[in-house]
Each structure stands twice: as structure tokens, then as C-alpha cells.
């Protein structure tokens, strides 16, 4: 099953019709679809799942229609939502089409106008097209729904595959690959028929045969109770496994976040010190302003008196022409400067004149004022240099605080709430010890229960053998006993084949996972797909041996991708084997295998530089076709460098948002600039269109 | 021998071993039950209990 084309019309975030032509297997087998958060990367992933399986997690079915398409449609008009997927499998081309048509009513309410359409057109090698008689079954043959989680996935869901608690999930997945559904049903139905024969025997048996049949029935009931108890215990163990995985994941995160946490603590200390400095700066500025601030804008206070004094000097009014000493001298001599003797009247006038002081007093006042103004001027000059300097220092401190807060916020965003404190880590470690202790207890109990079940099985085997011997004495009971034996033999064979086949494939997958790890991850770790169907990863201990430690999110993702690649190889091998079968035999195979693509939404997000360099490149070399949905931030750098030469098709999800132009952005891609976000002042809702960006 | 050829060889050996313990009539029942399951493969909860019992009664009289 190789993807050739995806056509999406009015599906969720995608407005109008968009088409993707996928890169085909070969040297350039990578299709990259770039889109920022909210642009519709997951919408593309959901489009595959909706088209193939009618699977979409929305509360209201009408939510699958593009909001913009609904808004643009006049009331009464119909709006169609359609996804068409063209794929190739064993020389045939399949066009899978799912379509829904809605009618728009008053208030924007939508009502399904015609029944949902789902069809598959099959084109053979000669170009002859025929519709599939049973499209649902055909999809299940091409890719059973239970398996699609291994080929179409979101990065964040991926790492859970590598958790210890996912063993059942992996075992069920492998069982689906191996077409065990019918085998399991056959075993179940044979067991039911075996019980029917037991009851029949109980009805007609007499004597010891009757007693043994009753004992067997009672032991069967006891066995059912014990198995039910065992199932509960296994479920408890599974839950404890999950708890342990969760705690170990948190502890691994706490380890991975130690460096940014330390950086954050340093920045917070710096912020505290800056805030204190900002307080001091503010206080100093405030003191300077409160002491001499009035002079800041009081130029006239000092310039006008100085100007008036200068003008008085210019006019010759100061220095004063007549001084009190001059009057005193004339009065003492008793005559005027002209030689005339001062009479009483003239002396009185002169005395009065001297007492008035005249211009001399003014001159003194002006001189005092001038001195005061000179001092004020000096203070003003100081304030004119001091206040701006203090204000600049205060602004710089505030800017430093802003930058520090921004840096802290960036780290917070990187940590995504994973900022574990010491107390929290201690609590996690303590809980982990508790969970591990509980696991030991539960495992011991499950072992005891399993032993009890084995004892009952042994007892049943003996009683059945005895009953078998006794039943031979009677023709009627002997026939029933033979039917019981035959049923049990078939059940045993089918169970053995199931377990044997599963074990062989587990071993095969284990080898593939190891090879893939070497090619894809290129990191010194011991990885394994264990007989218990668990993915395990060990790192080197201080003495050089392999030790189990809580793996990082990046390690888990890389390991999961290696496992998925191994499954893709398995599907390819199953497909090659199916090709050798006759057409009739192929029809009787639920999952026919073949080449399968890997469609991933943001798979490399949490990976470090090493993995971003090695995993994308290694992965694309072990899978036939790779479709990568990613943001430009996660693409640019190592992933781009690793995959650049392997890109066969590239698209961008051009996101249109309501708002001003400053919200718009573009990205450089292969020597061209690509519109990434377009802001539209008149837009009422977000919408996206896919554009080809391959040069 | 490739990985898959190795798998096929092991599978063949395992199947032969599992089937070797079956008599002709047991093997006939095994094929029949699988055929019945295939015919009802599209049903979510197929019930082949009665026809299967009848078939076994016919094969082992």
C-alpha cells in the first residue's frame, strides 16, 4: 500500500480543495508537509483515518466541515466535505473516497443532506476501473484498522509504544499482523462446543463416568474462577506497570530538565538582584527629582533675573551711581561738591536721600539674587546631567529585568510544566519504590494463582483420561468422549500454532529492532523486543555492562520508530509471501501485507541533536515511503539537513488568521520564501490551504 | 538464508509439529472451523457453535 495522492475538500481546518502528490519509494521517498501549530498537521493525519475508517473524534459530526466553507456558503446551499485517497497495492490503484454533504440552515446550523458516500474504485494494470463490492472489507484487507496506529501516528503517542506497560498493546498488534483474529475466534468456538459435549456426556453418563463428569464440571468451574482471579491480578500488574512507567518517565524528564532548571534558577537569582537594583535606581532618580527636579523645567527662573541684571548693567543703572558713603562724606564736610555750604534744608534733604538708599539697596539685592541664581544654575546643570544618567541606568535595569523574565519564560515553555522540585523528585522516587514493591507482591500472587490453575489442569487431565477409559465401555458415551477429545486436540494444535508463530515473529522483530537501532538511532544502547513483547532499552553502566535506566522521551521515540520500521518490514515480507499465493488463497487472507508508508505528525519534537541527525535519515532508508508533518521550527536545522536530499515532494500549510499584518510570517524553503501565516483583517476564522513548495 | 526465509522454515517446522498430533478427522475439524470463521469474518460476534457441533458429530460418530 503506497500512497499516491490525497485530495482534501473542506475537511476541518482545510478550506476549499487541496491536493498532495506523495513522493514515491526510491531515493527521494520523503514527503514533507510544513505547518505551524494550529495550521492543520493533525487535520491531514485525521483526513487519512476518516477516509479509511470513518474515524474522527469530534463531538458534533458536522464539525468535520471547514468553518470558513460554512460561513461562505449562503443559507440553503450545500457544503460538501470530501477526502479522496489514491493508493497503490500489488499492481492495482485504489481510489478511496469518503464524502458527506450538508445543507446550511438559518443560524449556520448544518444538516446532513444526503447519506454518507464511501466507495473504492479499483483500477487494474490495464487501466480498467471497477467499483469494490465491499469497500469496508477491502479497506480491512489493505490495512486493518487495528494496525493503522503503527503507520499513521502522532509523535507524542508514539513513545508510549516503548513503555513497559504497552506489552499487551504490542502483542495484540503483532497478533493482528499475523491474522490471529479468525484463529482466536476458532479456539473460542471450539471451547464452547467442547463444553456442550461435556454437558451431553453428563446427561447420559452413569456410575463412575457420571461422577467423573460431575467432578470435571466442578473443576472446570473452579478453573474458571482461578483464571478470572488471575486475569484480575494481571490487570493489577498491568496498572502497576503503567504507574511505574509514568513515574520513570517523570524521573527521566526531571533528569533531562536538570540543565534548563539550573539555568532557570540562575536567572531567577539574577532577576531578584536586578529587581533590587531597579528599586535603588528608582529611589536615586526620585531623590534627584525631588531635590532639584523643579529646576529641570525652570529655565526662566534662572535666566530671566540674570537677563534683567545684565540689562540693568547695560543701561548703567548698576553699579549704583550714588552710594550711601558719598552722602555721609558730604554731610561730614558740610558742603556740596560744587562748594556751596549745605544749609539745614539741604542737609535734611541729603540725609533723607541717604536713608532711602536708592539704587545701592537694589544693587545689593540684585547681587545677592545673582549669586543665588549662579548657585541654582550650578544645581540645574548637575540635575541636567544627573537625572538623565539615573533615568538611563533605571531603564537599562528594567530592560535587563525584561530580558531575564523573557529568558525564564522561554525555559518554562521548554520545560512545559516539567519543572520538578527536589521534594517532588523525592516523592516520585518514594512512590516508585512503593509501586515496585507492590509489583513484586502482585507478581508473586499471580505466580501462585497460575500454579493453582496448573494443578487444576493436571487434575482435569487425569480425570478426563479416566473418564475416557470408562466411557469406552458404553458406545454412546464413547462417541461423545471421542468428540470431546477431537475438539481438545484441535484446540491444542491451534493454540500451539498461535503461540509458536507469535514466538517466531517476536524473534524476527527482535532482530529487526536491533538492526534498525544500529541504522536509525546509531547510539550505544542495548535494545530488545523481549519474549514478553516489551521494548527494552539499556545503557552502559560504570563497569561497562548493560543496565536498565529510565529512558528519555527521545530514546523512547527512537525505539518506537525502530519497532514500527520492523513492523513495516514484517508487512513487506508478509506481502511478498502473499504474492506467491493463488488469487483464491489471497482472498482468504485478512491482512495481505505489502509495502507500507510511515505517516508521522511531529515525531522528532523531543529529540536531541544526535537523534535529529540520525533518526530521520536512518528511518527514511528502512521504510519505503515517509510522510512527515512538522512545524518549520522542528524541521529547520538537523532534520532538514538529514532529509534534504531525500525529499520528493514538499508542501506548506498556508494558515490564514484574522488580525493585523504583524501576525503574518513566511519561511525560507529551498531557495524560496514561502507564506506560512497570512493575517487578514476581514477574516472571521482561521483556515488553511495546502500549497506545493518544492522547487 | 534471509531473515524471512528463516522465519518461514521455523514456521513450517512448528506447524508440522503442531499438526502431527492430529488424526485425519481432527485435521478435518480444524480446516472446517477455520472455513466457518472465514465465512463469518464480517460479523462482529459470529456464532458457529451449532453448525460446528453438528459437523463434529458427523465426522466422529
Interface residues (C-beta under 8 A of the other chain):
Chain A: X134 X137 X181 X182 X183 X185 X186 X189 X190 X192 X193 X196 X197 X479 X482 X483 X486 X487 X489 X490 X492 X493 X494 X496 X497 X500 X501 X504 X505 X508 X511 X512 X573 X576 X577 X588 X590
Chain B: X3 X4 X6 X7 X8 X10 X11 X14 X15 X17 X18 X19 X21 X22 X23 X25 X26 X29 X30 X33 X34 X36 X37 X38 X41 X42 X46 X47 X48 X49 X52 X53 X56 X57 X59 X60 X61
